[in-house]
């Protein structure tokens, strides 16, 4: 049976990178999925900022499990060349951080179009990033998220099959719940290409809740994958319990979350506690 290696989006705890790392030490979490450092997205960091961040990581004894990049989170009629330049910076950062995984998305539709009808365009542009990642020794990992091409299990499978192992899966069971997909069925369909998991739980009415308190079947899926996986794997906490700006728009409906927190730190702390209790 394989082991879980816990990681987290510590930017959900604090903007300050040092506070993020301090919290991870306190929670005894040895890995981080980097997204925002001191309020700046990983895609805009200069090389000297990345090298300084690496020194801090080493000082705190924290490894980078993956980079939570925004690659592929643009409309298909956006500036792809500029997006590729941003990807190069992210890939260079990944090499400095000594991580092989980068989270990506599969594009939004241009205004007035349906992304479900744009498979060929999605594959054409996604291939540019897969080919570029190859040069840097990076593995791109696609996250299922609302309103991109790969927001359903079936379309995720299409993308993964097309790239024959060069594109892997970040499996977010909470996002599948929000899209009306049965998470364990989705797991069975995608499990051979899962690189790691995002830990988020949800109720189908739209609320994000602590791990084990929703419909995402986190415990069952992770238990099954510990038996199935050929090596230990990361589970990255992305709890979103402190409702972030635009969440209602992202899931496409209004809701009242049954879990309320005083601030981001309290929300993140509860997310860690509930997940550790669950596993």
C-alpha positions in Angstrom: 0.0 0.0 0.0 1.4 3.4 -1.0 1.7 6.4 1.2 0.1 9.9 1.0 2.5 12.8 0.9 0.6 15.9 2.2 1.1 19.2 0.5 -0.9 22.4 0.5 -1.7 25.7 -1.2 -0.4 27.6 1.8 -1.3 30.9 0.1 -4.8 30.2 1.4 -3.3 30.6 4.9 -1.5 33.9 4.3 -0.1 36.2 1.6 3.3 36.3 3.3 5.6 33.5 2.0 7.4 33.3 5.4 4.0 33.0 7.2 3.0 30.2 4.7 6.2 28.3 5.5 5.9 28.9 9.2 2.4 27.5 9.2 3.4 24.4 7.2 6.1 23.7 9.8 3.5 24.1 12.6 1.1 21.8 10.8 3.9 19.3 10.1 3.3 19.5 6.4 6.6 19.1 4.5 5.5 20.1 1.0 3.9 23.1 -0.7 2.1 23.6 -4.0 3.3 27.1 -4.9 0.8 29.6 -6.4 1.2 33.0 -4.8 4.2 34.3 -2.9 3.8 37.5 -1.0 0.7 38.3 -3.1 2.5 37.7 -6.5 1.5 34.9 -8.8 4.2 32.4 -9.7 3.9 33.4 -13.4 5.2 36.9 -12.8 8.1 36.2 -10.4 11.6 37.3 -11.5 14.4 34.8 -11.4 16.0 36.4 -8.3 12.7 36.2 -6.5 12.5 32.5 -7.3 16.0 31.8 -6.1 15.3 33.7 -2.9 12.1 31.7 -2.4 14.1 28.5 -2.8 16.5 29.5 -0.1 13.6 30.1 2.2 12.1 26.8 1.4 15.3 25.1 2.1 15.7 26.9 5.4 12.2 25.8 6.5 12.7 22.2 5.2 9.8 22.5 2.8 9.8 20.8 -0.7 7.8 21.9 -3.7 5.3 19.2 -4.7 4.0 21.1 -7.7 3.5 24.6 -9.1 -0.1 25.7 -9.2 0.2 27.6 -12.4 -2.5 29.5 -14.3 -1.4 28.0 -17.6 -4.4 27.3 -19.8 -6.7 29.6 -17.8 -7.3 31.9 -20.7 -9.8 32.1 -23.6 -8.7 30.3 -26.7 -8.7 33.6 -28.6 -6.3 35.2 -26.1 -2.6 35.9 -26.6 -1.2 32.4 -26.7 2.3 33.6 -27.6 2.4 35.7 -24.4 1.0 32.8 -22.5 3.8 30.6 -23.8 6.4 33.1 -22.7 4.8 33.1 -19.2 5.0 29.3 -19.3 8.7 29.4 -20.0 9.2 31.5 -16.8 7.1 29.0 -14.8 9.1 26.0 -16.2 12.4 27.7 -15.3 11.0 28.3 -11.8 10.0 24.6 -11.6 13.6 23.6 -12.3 14.9 25.9 -9.6 12.3 24.6 -7.2 13.2 21.1 -8.1 9.7 20.0 -8.9 8.5 18.1 -12.0 4.8 18.8 -11.8 3.0 21.9 -13.0 -0.8 22.2 -12.8 -2.5 23.4 -16.0 -6.0 24.0 -17.4 -7.6 23.4 -20.8 -8.8 26.9 -21.8 -12.0 28.8 -21.8 -14.2 29.4 -24.9 -14.1 32.7 -26.7 -17.2 34.9 -26.0 -20.3 33.4 -27.6 -18.8 30.0 -28.2 -19.1 26.6 -26.4 -15.9 25.1 -25.2 -17.4 21.6 -25.7 -17.4 22.2 -29.4 -13.7 23.3 -29.6 -11.8 20.0 -28.9 -9.5 20.4 -31.9 -8.5 23.9 -31.0 -7.9 22.9 -27.3 -5.7 20.0 -28.4 -3.8 22.2 -30.9 -2.9 24.8 -28.3 -2.4 22.5 -25.4 0.2 20.6 -27.5 2.3 23.7 -27.7 2.6 23.7 -23.9 3.2 20.0 -23.7 6.0 20.2 -26.3 7.6 23.2 -24.4 7.4 21.4 -21.1 9.3 18.4 -22.6 12.3 20.7 -23.2 12.4 21.5 -19.5 11.8 18.0 -18.2 8.4 19.1 -16.8 5.2 17.1 -16.5 2.0 19.1 -17.1 -0.9 18.0 -14.9 -4.4 18.9 -16.0 -6.9 20.0 -13.3 -10.6 19.5 -13.9 -12.3 22.9 -13.3 -15.5 24.6 -14.2 -16.1 26.0 -17.7 -12.8 24.8 -19.2 -12.7 22.0 -21.8 -11.7 19.4 -19.3 -14.4 20.0 -16.7 -16.1 16.6 -17.1 -14.5 13.2 -16.6 -15.2 12.2 -20.2 -13.4 15.3 -21.6 -10.5 14.9 -19.2 -10.1 11.4 -20.4 -10.0 12.6 -24.1 -7.2 15.0 -23.3 -5.2 12.4 -21.3 -5.6 9.8 -24.0 -4.6 12.2 -26.8 -1.2 12.9 -25.2 -0.5 9.2 -24.3 0.9 9.8 -20.9 2.7 13.1 -21.5 -0.2 15.0 -19.9 -1.2 13.8 -16.4 -4.2 14.4 -14.2 -4.6 16.5 -11.1 -7.7 14.9 -9.7 -10.0 17.3 -7.9 -12.9 15.3 -6.6 -14.6 18.5 -5.1 -14.6 20.1 -8.5 -16.3 17.1 -10.0 -19.0 17.3 -7.4 -19.6 20.9 -8.4 -19.9 19.9 -12.0 -22.5 17.2 -11.2 -20.1 14.3 -11.9 -20.0 11.2 -9.5 -16.4 11.4 -8.1 -15.7 7.7 -7.6 -16.9 6.9 -11.1 -14.6 9.7 -12.4 -11.7 8.3 -10.4 -12.2 4.8 -12.0 -12.1 6.4 -15.4 -9.0 8.6 -14.8 -7.0 6.7 -12.2 -4.2 5.4 -14.6 -3.2 9.0 -15.4 -3.5 10.6 -12.0 -0.3 12.3 -10.9 -1.6 13.7 -7.7 -4.8 15.0 -6.0 -6.3 18.3 -4.9 -8.1 17.9 -1.7 -11.4 19.9 -1.8 -14.8 18.7 -0.7 -18.1 20.1 -1.8 -21.9 19.8 -1.8 -23.7 19.5 -5.1 -25.7 22.7 -4.2 -22.4 24.6 -4.5 -20.9 24.9 -1.1 -17.2 24.1 -0.5 -16.8 22.2 2.8 -14.0 20.6 4.9 -12.7 17.3 3.7 -15.1 14.5 4.6 -18.1 16.8 5.1 -19.3 16.8 1.5 -20.0 14.4 -1.4 -16.5 14.1 -2.9 -15.8 10.6 -1.4 -12.2 11.7 -0.6 -11.5 8.9 1.9 -12.8 6.2 -0.4 -10.9 7.5 -3.4 -7.6 7.9 -1.6 -7.9 4.5 0.0 -8.5 3.0 -3.4 -5.6 4.8 -4.9 -3.2 3.8 -2.2 -3.9 0.2 -3.3 -3.7 1.1 -7.0 -0.7 3.4 -7.3 2.7 2.2 -8.1 4.5 4.8 -6.0 3.7 7.2 -3.1 1.8 10.3 -4.3 1.0 13.8 -3.2 -2.3 15.0 -1.9 -2.4 18.8 -2.0 -4.9 20.7 0.2 -6.7 23.4 -1.8 -9.7 23.7 0.6 -11.2 27.1 -0.5 -13.1 27.2 2.8 -12.7 31.0 3.1 -14.9 31.9 0.2 -12.7 33.6 -2.4 -13.8 36.4 -4.7 -15.7 35.1 -7.7 -16.4 31.6 -6.3 -20.2 31.9 -6.8 -19.6 33.0 -10.4 -17.1 30.1 -10.8 -19.6 27.4 -9.8 -22.4 29.3 -11.6 -24.9 29.6 -8.7 -25.4 31.3 -5.4 -25.1 29.4 -2.2 -24.8 29.8 1.6 -21.8 27.9 2.9 -22.7 26.0 6.1 -19.1 26.4 7.3 -18.1 29.9 8.2 -14.7 31.1 9.5 -13.4 34.3 11.1 -10.5 34.5 8.6 -8.3 32.7 6.2 -6.0 31.3 8.8 -8.9 29.8 10.8 -10.3 28.2 7.6 -7.0 26.7 6.6 -6.4 25.4 10.0 -9.7 23.6 10.1 -9.1 22.2 6.6 -5.8 20.6 7.8 -7.4 19.3 11.0 -10.4 17.8 9.2 -8.3 16.2 6.5 -5.9 14.6 9.0 -8.9 13.3 11.0 -10.3 11.9 7.8 -7.2 9.9 6.8 
